[in-house]
Amino acid sequence: MSSTSTFPSAVPSLSPSEVSPYGYVPNKGLCIAFVVLFGLSTLLHFLAAFKFRLWWLIPTACLMGTGEVIGWVGRLWSSMNVVAHTPFTMQIVCTILAPTPLLAAIFIIFTRMAETLGVRYSRLTPKWYSVIFLTCDIIALVIQGLGGGIAADAKTLSATNLGANIMLAGIVFQLVAMLVFSVLAAGYFYRFIKDRPVRGKGFDPGYRDSIATTVNGPRSWDRRLKLMTLGLCISTLFLIIRAIYRTIELGDGWNGKVLRTQVYFSVFDAAMVVVATYALNIFNPGVLLYSQPPDMRDYQLDKVLH
């Protein structure tokens, strides 16, 4: 809601929760905890980006963490001044948008894994995985950003609901993209494990040779790649849970019980994103995917897109 909105803050008989645009007063301790958790994860992603020269981590995982920190700083500010407009706007926009760049990191990591294990098991080429799902990520980001901006600056309940509905459309679009990606990724790993390629061994040899991690072709599914697969699955699963929660939350309406219940948001949004980001800190792609031959440390996203 805009700064011109009038919350009944001047009425002394009303409690802070009753005048709060959240429907509650954000818990100060929770806010501090999530600022610290997201801040630490972001720092670890930055260190990995520089150590392993994985520069794509900066506009993906690092951007996600930075957005979450800003959002939770906004909620921390609101815990001390619940009717202030600026922190409310900060948190509503940042917490809805921030997880989207982390999805881009997941798409990039899976693309790299498909290149490493063998493109012939994939129904799409690595280039098309990147083009399709990174484009979907950008579209979802734009839609959610538009909705978040409208909702944060709304002067009436109808305008607020309009913004919420636009955000809902963006979340649903993102959820569908994640589910399609998950089905394709699961199919890839199934075909790899069963050794049921969908393409011949000579498929796109020039492309694969330029990124192969061994002289003789794709690597086996060794312990490192199994751990990377586990990390990828954990991160994807928890972001899907978060998207389902957000779909229910926004579908319930701006004044709905789900949106106005703090514990739901803390558990099914913030905690889910924490698990998703730390999964990629623990199962670090720099260690598990990119630390093999020295020449592979300079692998860049443009090799996927061109």
C-alpha positions as CSV (number, residue, x, y, z in Angstrom):
1,M,0.0,0.0,0.0
2,S,1.2,3.5,-0.8
3,S,2.4,6.1,1.6
4,T,-0.8,7.9,1.1
5,S,-2.8,5.0,2.4
6,T,-4.2,5.6,5.9
7,F,-3.8,2.8,8.4
8,P,-5.7,3.4,11.6
9,S,-2.5,4.0,13.5
10,A,-3.9,7.1,15.2
11,V,-6.6,5.1,16.9
12,P,-5.1,4.2,20.3
13,S,-7.5,1.4,21.0
14,L,-6.2,-0.7,18.1
15,S,-3.3,-3.1,18.6
16,P,-0.2,-3.1,16.3
17,S,-1.4,-6.3,14.7
18,E,-4.7,-4.6,13.8
19,V,-3.1,-1.7,12.1
20,S,-0.4,-3.7,10.4
21,P,-0.6,-4.2,6.6
22,Y,0.8,-7.7,7.3
23,G,-2.0,-8.7,9.6
24,Y,0.6,-9.2,12.3
25,V,3.9,-7.7,13.6
26,P,6.9,-9.4,12.1
27,N,8.9,-11.2,14.8
28,K,12.2,-9.4,15.3
29,G,14.2,-12.5,16.3
30,L,13.0,-14.4,13.2
31,C,13.9,-11.4,11.0
32,I,17.4,-11.3,12.4
33,A,17.8,-15.0,12.0
34,F,16.8,-15.0,8.3
35,V,19.0,-11.9,7.6
36,V,22.0,-13.8,9.0
37,L,21.1,-17.1,7.3
38,F,20.7,-15.5,3.8
39,G,23.7,-13.2,4.3
40,L,26.0,-16.2,5.2
41,S,24.7,-18.2,2.2
42,T,25.2,-15.3,-0.1
43,L,28.8,-14.8,1.1
44,L,29.5,-18.5,0.5
45,H,28.1,-18.3,-3.0
46,F,30.3,-15.2,-3.7
47,L,33.4,-17.0,-2.4
48,A,32.6,-20.0,-4.6
49,A,32.1,-17.7,-7.6
50,F,35.5,-16.2,-7.3
51,K,37.4,-19.4,-6.2
52,F,36.1,-21.5,-9.0
53,R,35.5,-18.7,-11.5
54,L,31.8,-19.5,-11.7
55,W,30.7,-16.0,-12.5
56,W,27.1,-17.1,-13.3
57,L,26.7,-17.6,-9.5
58,I,26.7,-13.8,-9.1
59,P,23.5,-13.0,-11.1
60,T,21.8,-16.2,-9.8
61,A,22.5,-17.5,-6.3
62,C,24.2,-14.3,-5.1
63,L,21.4,-12.1,-6.4
64,M,18.9,-14.3,-4.8
65,G,20.6,-14.1,-1.4
66,T,21.0,-10.3,-1.7
67,G,17.3,-9.9,-2.5
68,E,16.3,-12.1,0.5
69,V,18.6,-10.1,2.8
70,I,17.0,-6.8,1.6
71,G,13.5,-8.3,2.0
72,W,14.2,-9.5,5.5
73,V,15.8,-6.3,6.5
74,G,12.6,-4.7,5.4
75,R,10.6,-7.0,7.7
76,L,13.0,-6.3,10.5
77,W,12.4,-2.6,10.0
78,S,8.7,-3.3,10.1
79,S,9.0,-5.2,13.4
80,M,10.0,-1.8,14.9
81,N,7.6,0.4,12.8
82,V,4.8,-1.8,11.5
83,V,2.9,1.0,9.6
84,A,5.9,2.4,7.7
85,H,5.4,2.1,4.0
86,T,9.0,1.7,2.8
87,P,10.0,-1.5,4.6
88,F,6.7,-3.1,3.7
89,T,7.4,-2.3,0.0
90,M,10.9,-3.7,0.4
91,Q,9.8,-7.0,1.8
92,I,6.9,-7.6,-0.5
93,V,8.8,-7.0,-3.7
94,C,12.1,-8.7,-2.6
95,T,10.7,-11.8,-1.0
96,I,8.4,-12.6,-4.0
97,L,11.2,-12.0,-6.5
98,A,14.4,-13.2,-4.8
99,P,14.1,-17.0,-5.3
100,T,13.7,-16.7,-9.0
101,P,17.4,-16.2,-9.8
102,L,18.2,-19.3,-7.8
103,L,16.1,-21.3,-10.3
104,A,18.4,-20.0,-13.0
105,A,21.4,-21.5,-11.1
106,I,19.6,-24.8,-11.0
107,F,18.9,-24.8,-14.7
108,I,22.6,-24.0,-15.4
109,I,23.8,-26.7,-13.1
110,F,21.6,-29.3,-14.7
111,T,22.7,-28.2,-18.2
112,R,26.3,-28.7,-17.1
113,M,25.4,-32.2,-15.7
114,A,23.8,-33.2,-19.0
115,E,26.9,-32.1,-20.8
116,T,29.1,-34.0,-18.4
117,L,27.1,-37.3,-18.4
118,G,26.2,-37.3,-22.0
119,V,23.9,-35.2,-24.2
120,R,22.5,-38.3,-25.9
121,Y,20.2,-39.1,-22.9
122,S,18.6,-35.7,-23.1
123,R,15.4,-34.9,-25.1
124,L,16.6,-31.3,-25.4
125,T,20.0,-30.0,-26.2
126,P,21.8,-28.1,-23.4
127,K,21.3,-25.0,-25.4
128,W,17.6,-25.4,-25.5
129,Y,17.4,-26.2,-21.8
130,S,19.1,-22.9,-21.1
131,V,17.1,-20.9,-23.7
132,I,13.7,-22.3,-22.7
133,F,13.9,-22.3,-18.9
134,L,16.0,-19.2,-18.4
135,T,13.5,-17.4,-20.6
136,C,10.7,-18.7,-18.5
137,D,12.6,-17.5,-15.4
138,I,12.9,-14.0,-16.8
139,I,9.2,-13.9,-17.8
140,A,8.2,-15.1,-14.3
141,L,10.4,-12.5,-12.7
142,V,8.9,-9.7,-14.8
143,I,5.3,-10.7,-14.0
144,Q,6.0,-11.1,-10.3
145,G,7.8,-7.8,-10.2
146,L,4.9,-6.0,-11.9
147,G,2.4,-7.5,-9.5
148,G,4.6,-6.8,-6.5
149,G,5.0,-3.2,-7.5
150,I,1.3,-2.7,-8.0
151,A,0.4,-4.4,-4.7
152,A,3.0,-2.4,-2.7
153,D,1.9,0.9,-4.1
154,A,-1.9,0.3,-4.1
155,K,-4.2,2.8,-2.5
156,T,-7.3,0.6,-2.4
157,L,-8.0,-3.0,-1.6
158,S,-9.1,-3.7,-5.2
159,A,-5.7,-2.4,-6.5
160,T,-3.9,-4.5,-3.9
161,N,-5.8,-7.6,-5.0
162,L,-5.0,-6.8,-8.7
163,G,-1.3,-6.8,-7.8
164,A,-1.7,-10.0,-5.8
165,N,-3.4,-11.6,-8.8
166,I,-0.6,-10.6,-11.1
167,M,1.9,-12.0,-8.7
168,L,-0.2,-15.2,-8.5
169,A,0.0,-15.5,-12.3
170,G,3.8,-15.1,-12.2
171,I,4.1,-17.7,-9.5
172,V,1.8,-20.2,-11.3
173,F,3.8,-19.7,-14.5
174,Q,7.0,-20.3,-12.6
175,L,5.6,-23.4,-10.8
176,V,4.6,-24.9,-14.2
177,A,8.0,-24.3,-15.6
178,M,9.7,-25.9,-12.6
179,L,7.4,-29.0,-12.8
180,V,8.1,-29.3,-16.6
181,F,11.8,-29.0,-15.9
182,S,11.7,-31.5,-13.1
183,V,9.9,-34.1,-15.4
184,L,12.5,-33.6,-18.1
185,A,15.4,-33.8,-15.6
186,A,14.0,-36.9,-14.0
187,G,13.6,-38.5,-17.4
188,Y,17.2,-37.7,-18.2
189,F,18.6,-39.3,-15.1
190,Y,16.3,-42.4,-15.6
191,R,17.5,-42.8,-19.2
192,F,21.1,-42.3,-18.1
193,I,20.9,-44.9,-15.3
194,K,19.1,-47.4,-17.6
195,D,21.5,-46.5,-20.4
196,R,18.6,-45.8,-22.8
197,P,19.8,-42.9,-25.0
198,V,17.3,-41.0,-27.1
199,R,20.1,-40.0,-29.5
200,G,23.0,-41.7,-31.1
201,K,26.5,-41.5,-29.6
202,G,27.6,-39.2,-32.3
203,F,25.0,-36.6,-31.5
204,D,26.4,-33.1,-31.8
205,P,30.0,-34.2,-31.3
206,G,31.6,-30.8,-32.0
207,Y,29.5,-29.2,-29.2
208,R,30.1,-32.0,-26.7
209,D,33.9,-32.3,-27.5
210,S,34.3,-28.6,-26.7
211,I,33.0,-29.1,-23.1
212,A,33.8,-32.8,-22.4
213,T,35.5,-33.3,-19.0
214,T,37.6,-36.3,-20.2
215,V,39.5,-37.0,-23.4
216,N,37.4,-40.1,-24.1
217,G,34.0,-38.5,-23.7
218,P,31.4,-38.1,-20.9
219,R,32.2,-38.9,-17.3
220,S,30.6,-41.8,-15.4
221,W,28.1,-41.0,-12.7
222,D,30.7,-40.9,-9.9
223,R,30.3,-40.0,-6.3
224,R,30.7,-36.3,-7.0
225,L,28.0,-36.2,-9.6
226,K,25.7,-38.3,-7.4
227,L,26.1,-35.7,-4.6
228,M,25.5,-32.9,-7.1
229,T,22.4,-34.6,-8.3
230,L,21.2,-34.9,-4.6
231,G,21.9,-31.2,-4.1
232,L,20.0,-30.3,-7.2
233,C,17.0,-32.4,-6.2
234,I,16.9,-30.9,-2.7
235,S,17.1,-27.3,-4.0
236,T,14.5,-27.9,-6.7
237,L,12.0,-29.7,-4.4
238,F,12.1,-27.0,-1.7
239,L,11.6,-24.2,-4.3
240,I,8.6,-26.2,-5.7
241,I,7.2,-26.4,-2.1
242,R,7.7,-22.7,-1.7
243,A,6.0,-22.0,-5.1
244,I,3.0,-24.1,-4.1
245,Y,2.7,-22.2,-0.8
246,R,2.9,-18.9,-2.6
247,T,0.2,-20.1,-5.0
248,I,-2.1,-21.0,-2.1
249,E,-1.2,-17.8,-0.2
250,L,-2.0,-15.4,-3.1
251,G,-5.0,-17.4,-4.2
252,D,-6.5,-17.0,-0.8
253,G,-6.5,-13.2,-1.3
254,W,-4.8,-10.3,0.3
255,N,-6.9,-10.5,3.4
256,G,-6.8,-14.2,3.5
257,K,-5.7,-16.2,6.5
258,V,-2.7,-17.8,4.8
259,L,-1.1,-14.5,3.8
260,R,-1.8,-12.9,7.2
261,T,-0.3,-15.8,9.3
262,Q,3.4,-15.2,10.1
263,V,4.3,-18.8,10.8
264,Y,3.1,-20.0,7.4
265,F,5.3,-17.4,5.6
266,S,8.3,-18.2,7.8
267,V,8.1,-21.9,7.3
268,F,6.9,-22.3,3.8
269,D,8.6,-19.4,2.1
270,A,11.7,-18.3,4.0
271,A,12.7,-21.7,5.4
272,M,12.2,-23.4,2.1
273,V,14.4,-20.9,0.3
274,V,17.1,-21.3,3.1
275,V,17.2,-25.1,2.5
276,A,17.3,-24.6,-1.3
277,T,20.2,-22.1,-1.2
278,Y,22.2,-24.0,1.4
279,A,21.8,-27.2,-0.6
280,L,23.9,-25.5,-3.3
281,N,26.4,-24.3,-0.7
282,I,26.9,-27.8,0.7
283,F,26.7,-29.6,-2.6
284,N,28.9,-27.0,-4.2
285,P,29.0,-27.1,-8.1
286,G,32.5,-25.7,-8.0
287,V,33.7,-28.7,-6.1
288,L,31.5,-31.4,-7.6
289,L,31.3,-30.3,-11.2
290,Y,33.9,-27.7,-12.1
291,S,37.0,-28.7,-10.2
292,Q,38.1,-31.5,-12.5
293,P,40.5,-30.4,-15.3
294,P,41.9,-26.9,-14.9
295,D,40.7,-25.9,-18.4
296,M,37.0,-26.5,-17.3
297,R,37.2,-23.8,-14.6
298,D,36.8,-21.2,-17.3
299,Y,33.5,-22.7,-18.5
300,Q,31.1,-19.9,-19.1
301,L,27.3,-19.8,-19.8
302,D,28.0,-18.4,-23.3
303,K,29.2,-21.9,-24.3
304,V,25.7,-23.1,-23.6
305,L,23.9,-20.3,-25.4
306,H,26.0,-20.2,-28.5
